[in-house]
Amino acid sequence: MGPLTLESTFPRGDLKEGLQANRFRHPAISVVKSFQCVLSRPERTTFKFFAPSMPLNLTHPIAPPDARAEAMLPAGGGFPPSDRPLFLAAYGELCRIDLSGKRALEICGGHGLLAGLLAETFPTAEVVGLDLYAVTGPEIDERLKHLPGLSYVAGNAFDLSEYPPESFDLIFGQAALHHLAHDTEGLCTQVLRVLKPGGRLVFIFEPLGHNQLVAAIRAIRMAKHELPDESNLYLSQFERMKSMGFSQCEVQVFNFLGYPMKAVSDRLLFLAMAIQKLDSWLFRSFPRLLRYGANCNVIFTK
């Protein structure tokens, strides 16, 4: 984005105070740090702000009832009940586009259940489940027999060269991005090539690292081998990914108090639900807390 020229008719003596108070705003400017100031005449000041691209859209969605998203919840199996709102929001995003007659690609698909459930939801869609090793077994064979649009392939998310340009309407991964974060540039290059204009890239259940308490808990659990690799992700990484060619990026944030309370709340469902409601109230009442949530879904639009 080029420089934005803003003119203001206020005394020069108020310049420093005005900047410090952050009174001069523009929708495309998130934080005013770098600027050029040119004094054209004593009572008039012209600012040229070299603004970044439009900021990320941080949200805490409360997903409305969606039978399709509910039907996909088995793909979140193994995760605690307190994460149910996150998965409902994410699976609702997968169903936001009518995929009938369209193509979707799951990366780092693991056992392939999520790809299978998406194929059940949209029987005329072509859904490809990609992982380093193609999933096999009697259950997979039975699934493929009843879902002709579903396929599983061995492959690498960093090399999608076998697929034609602009050949997918949706690309998604569950608990995948933090395993690919060492080369987000390479990942985005591949995804942007094969994603259609207006197509979406959706990452589900990713760890955010801005909350130091959450980061400390993760580090302790990893040291005790209670968690696999849980590399924290940061909003700056999403901003860099967006700048590579995506028009929008929404970050759906969950688990502010919910994460440190999981050890207790997940044994008591009523307590887990109460903490979810409290988290929702806190996020709505104090939007600045959104960056300190423990988990997120990330939705990029090309």
Contacts in CASP RR format, 6 or more apart in sequence:
PFRMAT RR
TARGET T0000
AUTHOR 0000-0000-0000
METHOD contacts of the structure
MODEL  1
MGPLTLESTFPRGDLKEGLQANRFRHPAISVVKSFQCVLSRPERTTFKFF
APSMPLNLTHPIAPPDARAEAMLPAGGGFPPSDRPLFLAAYGELCRIDLS
GKRALEICGGHGLLAGLLAETFPTAEVVGLDLYAVTGPEIDERLKHLPGL
SYVAGNAFDLSEYPPESFDLIFGQAALHHLAHDTEGLCTQVLRVLKPGGR
LVFIFEPLGHNQLVAAIRAIRMAKHELPDESNLYLSQFERMKSMGFSQCE
VQVFNFLGYPMKAVSDRLLFLAMAIQKLDSWLFRSFPRLLRYGANCNVIF
TK
1 28 0 8 1.000
1 50 0 8 1.000
1 51 0 8 1.000
1 52 0 8 1.000
1 53 0 8 1.000
2 50 0 8 1.000
2 51 0 8 1.000
3 36 0 8 1.000
3 48 0 8 1.000
3 49 0 8 1.000
3 50 0 8 1.000
3 51 0 8 1.000
4 26 0 8 1.000
4 28 0 8 1.000
4 29 0 8 1.000
4 48 0 8 1.000
4 49 0 8 1.000
4 51 0 8 1.000
5 46 0 8 1.000
5 47 0 8 1.000
5 48 0 8 1.000
6 24 0 8 1.000
6 26 0 8 1.000
6 46 0 8 1.000
6 47 0 8 1.000
6 48 0 8 1.000
6 49 0 8 1.000
7 44 0 8 1.000
7 45 0 8 1.000
7 46 0 8 1.000
7 47 0 8 1.000
8 24 0 8 1.000
8 44 0 8 1.000
8 45 0 8 1.000
8 47 0 8 1.000
9 43 0 8 1.000
9 44 0 8 1.000
10 43 0 8 1.000
10 45 0 8 1.000
11 43 0 8 1.000
12 39 0 8 1.000
12 42 0 8 1.000
12 43 0 8 1.000
12 45 0 8 1.000
15 37 0 8 1.000
15 45 0 8 1.000
18 24 0 8 1.000
19 32 0 8 1.000
22 32 0 8 1.000
24 32 0 8 1.000
24 47 0 8 1.000
26 49 0 8 1.000
26 51 0 8 1.000
27 54 0 8 1.000
28 51 0 8 1.000
28 52 0 8 1.000
28 53 0 8 1.000
28 54 0 8 1.000
29 49 0 8 1.000
29 51 0 8 1.000
30 52 0 8 1.000
30 55 0 8 1.000
32 49 0 8 1.000
34 49 0 8 1.000
34 50 0 8 1.000
35 47 0 8 1.000
35 48 0 8 1.000
35 49 0 8 1.000
35 50 0 8 1.000
36 47 0 8 1.000
36 48 0 8 1.000
36 50 0 8 1.000
37 45 0 8 1.000
37 46 0 8 1.000
37 47 0 8 1.000
37 48 0 8 1.000
38 45 0 8 1.000
38 46 0 8 1.000
38 48 0 8 1.000
39 45 0 8 1.000
39 46 0 8 1.000
40 46 0 8 1.000
52 239 0 8 1.000
53 239 0 8 1.000
53 242 0 8 1.000
53 243 0 8 1.000
55 239 0 8 1.000
56 235 0 8 1.000
56 238 0 8 1.000
56 239 0 8 1.000
56 242 0 8 1.000
56 249 0 8 1.000
56 250 0 8 1.000
56 251 0 8 1.000
57 248 0 8 1.000
57 249 0 8 1.000
57 250 0 8 1.000
57 251 0 8 1.000
58 235 0 8 1.000
58 250 0 8 1.000
58 251 0 8 1.000
58 253 0 8 1.000
58 287 0 8 1.000
58 290 0 8 1.000
58 291 0 8 1.000
59 250 0 8 1.000
59 251 0 8 1.000
59 252 0 8 1.000
59 253 0 8 1.000
59 290 0 8 1.000
60 252 0 8 1.000
60 253 0 8 1.000
60 254 0 8 1.000
60 279 0 8 1.000
60 280 0 8 1.000
60 283 0 8 1.000
60 284 0 8 1.000
60 290 0 8 1.000
61 89 0 8 1.000
61 252 0 8 1.000
62 85 0 8 1.000
62 280 0 8 1.000
63 69 0 8 1.000
63 85 0 8 1.000
63 88 0 8 1.000
63 89 0 8 1.000
63 92 0 8 1.000
66 88 0 8 1.000
66 91 0 8 1.000
66 92 0 8 1.000
66 95 0 8 1.000
68 91 0 8 1.000
68 92 0 8 1.000
68 95 0 8 1.000
68 121 0 8 1.000
69 87 0 8 1.000
69 88 0 8 1.000
69 91 0 8 1.000
69 92 0 8 1.000
69 94 0 8 1.000
69 95 0 8 1.000
70 88 0 8 1.000
71 117 0 8 1.000
71 120 0 8 1.000
71 121 0 8 1.000
72 87 0 8 1.000
72 91 0 8 1.000
72 94 0 8 1.000
72 95 0 8 1.000
72 114 0 8 1.000
72 117 0 8 1.000
72 118 0 8 1.000
72 121 0 8 1.000
73 84 0 8 1.000
73 87 0 8 1.000
73 88 0 8 1.000
73 91 0 8 1.000
74 113 0 8 1.000
74 117 0 8 1.000
75 87 0 8 1.000
75 91 0 8 1.000
75 113 0 8 1.000
75 114 0 8 1.000
75 117 0 8 1.000
75 174 0 8 1.000
76 83 0 8 1.000
76 87 0 8 1.000
76 114 0 8 1.000
76 174 0 8 1.000
76 205 0 8 1.000
79 87 0 8 1.000
79 205 0 8 1.000
80 262 0 8 1.000
80 266 0 8 1.000
80 272 0 8 1.000
81 266 0 8 1.000
81 269 0 8 1.000
81 272 0 8 1.000
82 255 0 8 1.000
82 258 0 8 1.000
82 261 0 8 1.000
82 262 0 8 1.000
82 265 0 8 1.000
82 266 0 8 1.000
82 272 0 8 1.000
82 275 0 8 1.000
82 276 0 8 1.000
83 205 0 8 1.000
83 254 0 8 1.000
83 255 0 8 1.000
83 295 0 8 1.000
85 254 0 8 1.000
85 276 0 8 1.000
86 204 0 8 1.000
86 205 0 8 1.000
86 252 0 8 1.000
86 254 0 8 1.000
86 255 0 8 1.000
86 295 0 8 1.000
86 296 0 8 1.000
86 297 0 8 1.000
87 204 0 8 1.000
87 205 0 8 1.000
89 252 0 8 1.000
89 254 0 8 1.000
89 297 0 8 1.000
90 174 0 8 1.000
90 202 0 8 1.000
90 204 0 8 1.000
90 205 0 8 1.000
90 252 0 8 1.000
90 297 0 8 1.000
91 204 0 8 1.000
93 200 0 8 1.000
93 202 0 8 1.000
93 252 0 8 1.000
93 297 0 8 1.000
93 299 0 8 1.000
94 104 0 8 1.000
94 118 0 8 1.000
94 170 0 8 1.000
94 172 0 8 1.000
94 202 0 8 1.000
95 121 0 8 1.000
96 200 0 8 1.000
97 169 0 8 1.000
97 170 0 8 1.000
97 199 0 8 1.000
97 200 0 8 1.000
98 122 0 8 1.000
99 118 0 8 1.000
99 121 0 8 1.000
99 122 0 8 1.000
99 125 0 8 1.000
99 127 0 8 1.000
99 169 0 8 1.000
99 170 0 8 1.000
100 122 0 8 1.000
100 124 0 8 1.000
100 125 0 8 1.000
101 122 0 8 1.000
101 124 0 8 1.000
101 125 0 8 1.000
101 126 0 8 1.000
102 122 0 8 1.000
102 125 0 8 1.000
102 126 0 8 1.000
102 169 0 8 1.000
102 170 0 8 1.000
103 125 0 8 1.000
103 126 0 8 1.000
103 127 0 8 1.000
103 128 0 8 1.000
103 167 0 8 1.000
103 168 0 8 1.000
103 169 0 8 1.000
103 170 0 8 1.000
104 115 0 8 1.000
104 118 0 8 1.000
104 122 0 8 1.000
104 125 0 8 1.000
104 126 0 8 1.000
104 127 0 8 1.000
104 128 0 8 1.000
104 168 0 8 1.000
104 169 0 8 1.000
104 170 0 8 1.000
104 171 0 8 1.000
104 172 0 8 1.000
105 127 0 8 1.000
105 128 0 8 1.000
105 129 0 8 1.000
105 130 0 8 1.000
105 160 0 8 1.000
105 163 0 8 1.000
105 168 0 8 1.000
105 170 0 8 1.000
105 171 0 8 1.000
105 172 0 8 1.000
105 194 0 8 1.000
106 112 0 8 1.000
106 114 0 8 1.000
106 115 0 8 1.000
106 118 0 8 1.000
106 127 0 8 1.000
106 128 0 8 1.000
106 129 0 8 1.000
106 130 0 8 1.000
106 171 0 8 1.000
106 172 0 8 1.000
106 173 0 8 1.000
106 174 0 8 1.000
107 129 0 8 1.000
107 130 0 8 1.000
107 131 0 8 1.000
107 157 0 8 1.000
107 171 0 8 1.000
107 172 0 8 1.000
107 173 0 8 1.000
107 176 0 8 1.000
107 180 0 8 1.000
108 130 0 8 1.000
108 131 0 8 1.000
108 157 0 8 1.000
108 173 0 8 1.000
108 174 0 8 1.000
108 175 0 8 1.000
108 176 0 8 1.000
108 179 0 8 1.000
108 180 0 8 1.000
109 115 0 8 1.000
109 129 0 8 1.000
109 130 0 8 1.000
109 131 0 8 1.000
109 173 0 8 1.000
109 174 0 8 1.000
109 176 0 8 1.000
110 131 0 8 1.000
110 135 0 8 1.000
111 135 0 8 1.000
112 129 0 8 1.000
112 131 0 8 1.000
112 135 0 8 1.000
112 140 0 8 1.000
112 152 0 8 1.000
114 172 0 8 1.000
114 173 0 8 1.000
114 174 0 8 1.000
115 127 0 8 1.000
115 128 0 8 1.000
115 129 0 8 1.000
115 150 0 8 1.000
115 152 0 8 1.000
116 127 0 8 1.000
116 143 0 8 1.000
116 147 0 8 1.000
116 150 0 8 1.000
118 125 0 8 1.000
118 127 0 8 1.000
119 125 0 8 1.000
119 127 0 8 1.000
119 147 0 8 1.000
119 149 0 8 1.000
119 150 0 8 1.000
120 147 0 8 1.000
123 147 0 8 1.000
123 149 0 8 1.000
124 149 0 8 1.000
125 149 0 8 1.000
126 149 0 8 1.000
126 151 0 8 1.000
127 147 0 8 1.000
127 149 0 8 1.000
127 150 0 8 1.000
127 151 0 8 1.000
128 151 0 8 1.000
128 152 0 8 1.000
128 153 0 8 1.000
129 150 0 8 1.000
129 151 0 8 1.000
129 152 0 8 1.000
129 153 0 8 1.000
130 152 0 8 1.000
130 153 0 8 1.000
130 154 0 8 1.000
130 155 0 8 1.000
130 157 0 8 1.000
131 152 0 8 1.000
131 154 0 8 1.000
131 155 0 8 1.000
132 154 0 8 1.000
132 155 0 8 1.000
132 156 0 8 1.000
133 154 0 8 1.000
134 152 0 8 1.000
134 153 0 8 1.000
134 154 0 8 1.000
135 152 0 8 1.000
136 152 0 8 1.000
140 152 0 8 1.000
143 150 0 8 1.000
144 150 0 8 1.000
144 151 0 8 1.000
144 152 0 8 1.000
157 176 0 8 1.000
157 180 0 8 1.000
157 187 0 8 1.000
157 190 0 8 1.000
158 180 0 8 1.000
158 183 0 8 1.000
158 186 0 8 1.000
158 187 0 8 1.000
158 190 0 8 1.000
159 190 0 8 1.000
160 190 0 8 1.000
160 191 0 8 1.000
160 193 0 8 1.000
160 194 0 8 1.000
161 190 0 8 1.000
163 194 0 8 1.000
164 194 0 8 1.000
165 193 0 8 1.000
165 194 0 8 1.000
166 193 0 8 1.000
166 194 0 8 1.000
166 195 0 8 1.000
166 196 0 8 1.000
166 197 0 8 1.000
167 194 0 8 1.000
167 196 0 8 1.000
168 194 0 8 1.000
168 195 0 8 1.000
168 196 0 8 1.000
168 199 0 8 1.000
169 195 0 8 1.000
169 196 0 8 1.000
169 199 0 8 1.000
169 200 0 8 1.000
170 199 0 8 1.000
170 200 0 8 1.000
170 202 0 8 1.000
171 191 0 8 1.000
171 194 0 8 1.000
171 195 0 8 1.000
171 200 0 8 1.000
171 201 0 8 1.000
171 202 0 8 1.000
172 200 0 8 1.000
172 201 0 8 1.000
172 202 0 8 1.000
172 203 0 8 1.000
172 204 0 8 1.000
173 202 0 8 1.000
173 203 0 8 1.000
173 204 0 8 1.000
174 203 0 8 1.000
174 204 0 8 1.000
174 205 0 8 1.000
175 204 0 8 1.000
175 205 0 8 1.000
175 206 0 8 1.000
176 203 0 8 1.000
176 204 0 8 1.000
177 203 0 8 1.000
177 206 0 8 1.000
177 233 0 8 1.000
177 298 0 8 1.000
178 206 0 8 1.000
178 207 0 8 1.000
178 229 0 8 1.000
178 230 0 8 1.000
178 231 0 8 1.000
178 232 0 8 1.000
178 233 0 8 1.000
179 229 0 8 1.000
179 231 0 8 1.000
180 187 0 8 1.000
181 231 0 8 1.000
181 233 0 8 1.000
181 237 0 8 1.000
184 237 0 8 1.000
184 240 0 8 1.000
184 241 0 8 1.000
185 240 0 8 1.000
185 244 0 8 1.000
187 241 0 8 1.000
188 241 0 8 1.000
188 244 0 8 1.000
188 245 0 8 1.000
188 246 0 8 1.000
189 244 0 8 1.000
191 201 0 8 1.000
192 244 0 8 1.000
192 245 0 8 1.000
192 246 0 8 1.000
192 302 0 8 1.000
195 201 0 8 1.000
195 302 0 8 1.000
196 302 0 8 1.000
197 302 0 8 1.000
198 247 0 8 1.000
198 301 0 8 1.000
198 302 0 8 1.000
199 301 0 8 1.000
199 302 0 8 1.000
200 299 0 8 1.000
200 300 0 8 1.000
200 301 0 8 1.000
200 302 0 8 1.000
201 246 0 8 1.000
201 299 0 8 1.000
201 300 0 8 1.000
201 301 0 8 1.000
201 302 0 8 1.000
202 297 0 8 1.000
202 298 0 8 1.000
202 299 0 8 1.000
202 300 0 8 1.000
203 297 0 8 1.000
203 298 0 8 1.000
203 299 0 8 1.000
204 297 0 8 1.000
205 295 0 8 1.000
205 297 0 8 1.000
206 233 0 8 1.000
206 295 0 8 1.000
206 296 0 8 1.000
206 297 0 8 1.000
206 298 0 8 1.000
207 218 0 8 1.000
207 230 0 8 1.000
207 231 0 8 1.000
207 232 0 8 1.000
207 233 0 8 1.000
207 294 0 8 1.000
207 295 0 8 1.000
208 214 0 8 1.000
208 232 0 8 1.000
208 233 0 8 1.000
208 234 0 8 1.000
208 235 0 8 1.000
208 253 0 8 1.000
208 291 0 8 1.000
208 292 0 8 1.000
208 293 0 8 1.000
208 294 0 8 1.000
208 295 0 8 1.000
208 296 0 8 1.000
209 215 0 8 1.000
209 232 0 8 1.000
209 233 0 8 1.000
209 234 0 8 1.000
209 294 0 8 1.000
210 234 0 8 1.000
210 235 0 8 1.000
210 291 0 8 1.000
210 292 0 8 1.000
210 293 0 8 1.000
211 256 0 8 1.000
211 259 0 8 1.000
211 292 0 8 1.000
211 293 0 8 1.000
211 294 0 8 1.000
213 260 0 8 1.000
214 259 0 8 1.000
214 260 0 8 1.000
214 292 0 8 1.000
214 293 0 8 1.000
214 294 0 8 1.000
215 232 0 8 1.000
217 259 0 8 1.000
217 260 0 8 1.000
218 227 0 8 1.000
218 230 0 8 1.000
218 232 0 8 1.000
221 227 0 8 1.000
221 230 0 8 1.000
222 228 0 8 1.000
222 229 0 8 1.000
222 230 0 8 1.000
233 296 0 8 1.000
235 251 0 8 1.000
235 291 0 8 1.000
238 249 0 8 1.000
238 251 0 8 1.000
238 298 0 8 1.000
239 249 0 8 1.000
241 249 0 8 1.000
241 300 0 8 1.000
242 248 0 8 1.000
242 249 0 8 1.000
242 300 0 8 1.000
245 302 0 8 1.000
246 300 0 8 1.000
246 301 0 8 1.000
246 302 0 8 1.000
247 301 0 8 1.000
247 302 0 8 1.000
248 299 0 8 1.000
248 300 0 8 1.000
248 301 0 8 1.000
249 298 0 8 1.000
249 299 0 8 1.000
249 300 0 8 1.000
249 301 0 8 1.000
250 298 0 8 1.000
250 299 0 8 1.000
251 290 0 8 1.000
251 296 0 8 1.000
251 297 0 8 1.000
251 298 0 8 1.000
251 299 0 8 1.000
252 296 0 8 1.000
252 297 0 8 1.000
252 298 0 8 1.000
252 299 0 8 1.000
253 283 0 8 1.000
253 290 0 8 1.000
253 291 0 8 1.000
253 293 0 8 1.000
253 295 0 8 1.000
253 296 0 8 1.000
254 279 0 8 1.000
254 293 0 8 1.000
254 294 0 8 1.000
254 295 0 8 1.000
254 296 0 8 1.000
255 279 0 8 1.000
255 293 0 8 1.000
255 294 0 8 1.000
255 295 0 8 1.000
256 279 0 8 1.000
256 282 0 8 1.000
256 283 0 8 1.000
256 289 0 8 1.000
256 292 0 8 1.000
256 293 0 8 1.000
256 294 0 8 1.000
257 275 0 8 1.000
257 278 0 8 1.000
257 279 0 8 1.000
257 282 0 8 1.000
258 265 0 8 1.000
258 272 0 8 1.000
258 275 0 8 1.000
258 276 0 8 1.000
258 279 0 8 1.000
258 294 0 8 1.000
259 293 0 8 1.000
259 294 0 8 1.000
259 295 0 8 1.000
261 271 0 8 1.000
261 275 0 8 1.000
264 271 0 8 1.000
265 271 0 8 1.000
265 272 0 8 1.000
265 275 0 8 1.000
266 272 0 8 1.000
282 289 0 8 1.000
283 289 0 8 1.000
283 290 0 8 1.000
END
